[in-house]
């Protein structure tokens, strides 16, 4: 078998997995956004899981921005407002950009799980 062919196509399964996980994440984010918005509108407090999730989202968002050379995070408002703003910003970012690395694939999987948990209401009391 031609080594050049193998080299050029060695990432094909990774690319499929990355794109599939990204699509699943974007769908989960679309489902989570209304839950975050409702928490703001109805002043629904975050549960312990929600507080942990919010902290992790902040950490991920700062790391994503650091990779791009900027760190801008407005920590104003209620936890619910911050959560809604972060979900919106992450969704907008992942709509435009693709993480093309094994770390990116792991971030997509973690965020997808978090968004599904958020959408199901687990993050609220």
Beta strands, then each sheet from edge to edge (+ up, - down):
end
